Amino acid sequence: MSILKFKSRLDHFDYLVRHKMTGSPKQCAKRLRLSKSSFYRFLEDLLLMNIPIAYNPEMKTYEYQEDGKLIFGFEFDNKLKTKDLSKIKGGFCLRKNIWMSPKMWDRAPRILALV
């Protein structure tokens, strides 16, 4: 299975779980366009990734055992380095949470007219 197809399936499954719409394993497999055996392999992959998922037979849906959602991708480290902090220049608020830097002040009347 391609990585894009897996990501699409993962997003769809996450949506179904968070909205309690998965249904039974057979129904969920059908919603994800998988065979029942492929669906169980998909679930096994999720469990190997330490995703806290379990089937609730009373509600007839899969549920996360902890609050959260699936995220697939790369997370950047947003910590600013000390040298980067010295490059940040402040601005000021004109109105309605519109912040402008001093370089944009000459365009302020045009920008405020749009608001």
N, C-alpha and C positions, 0 to 999 in steps of 0.2 A: 504494500500500500504506500502511495506517495505521502510525503510529509504534509503537503497541502490538504490532501483528502483527510488525513488523520486529524489535522487541526480543525478543519471544518466539522468533522464528526464530533470532535471534542467540544467545540463551541455549542453545537446543537444539543449534545448530551447535557452540558452544563445548564443550558437554558431550560431543558425539560426537567432536570432535577430541581433547580431553584424554584420553578413554578409548579412543582409536584404534578407533572404531567407525563411521567415516564410510562406509567401503567405496569403491567406484568412484564417479566423478562421477554416473553414472546412478542408482546405489543411494542416494547421499547426497541427490540431488534428490528421490527418492521418499520418503526418511525426513523430509525437510523439507516435503513436500507441494508441491513446485515442479515445473514442467516443466524439462526439461534446459536449455533456453535461458534460462529465468528463473533457474535455479541459477547459470549462468555470469555473468549480470548481477549476481547477489548476490555472487559471488566477486570480480567486478570492483569492486563497491562496497567490499568489505573491503580490497582492494589499494589503492584510492584513499585509504582511511583509514590507510594505512601499517601494516596488520596483516600480520605476517610469516607468511603461510600458503603452503604448497606441497603438491603431491600427491607421495606416495612410491609409485611403481609397484611396488616390491618388496613393501612391506607392504600395498598396496592400500588406503591411507587418506590423508587429509589430515593434515598435521602443522604445528605452529607451528615456525618456524625458530629461535625464541628462547624461553626459559622465560617463561611468563606465562599470562594468561587474559584474555578479553574482559570489559570492564566498560562498562556503558552507564548514564549518569546524570550527576549533578552532584556534584563533590567540593568540600566546604567547606574553607576555609582554617582550620585548627584552631590557628593560632598565637595564643597569648594575648597580649593587650596588657599593658603594665606596670600600667595602672590596674586591669585585671581580676585580676592576680596578687595585688594587695593585698586583694581581696575573698574569696579562698580561705581557708577555715578548716579547720584540720587536725582529725583524729579520732584514734582509738586502736583497737587491735586487742583484742577481747575473747577470742576463741578461734576456731580453724578459719577463719582469714581473714575473720572478720566484723568489719568496721570500722564504728564508730559515731561520730557527732559528739556533743559534749557535750549538745546539745539532745535527743538520743535516749536519754540515760542513764536517765531515769525509766522508759522502756519496756524496758530491757535484760532484766530477768528474763523477760518474756513472749516476747521475741524469742529468747533463748537456749533457752527451753523448746521452741521449735519446731525447733531444730537437732538 
